[in-house]
């Protein structure tokens, strides 16, 4: 996912396999985005890769913009 298309205040899902958190984009910059969730902040680079430890069952964390 190209995170440069996201906007501050946009609601997104942060997911790793069966795990996920609803969050809001709180910062967008040339290096990526910050998403605030109930589990704390997640940082994603411009390609949507997170530095947070992947889960064993789901792999790396990613952003999903398809909210219901």
Secondary structure, DSSP 8 states (H G I E B T S, - for coil): --GGG--TT-EEEEEETTEEEEEEEEEEETTEEEEEETTEEEEEETTS-B-S--BTTTBS-EEE----
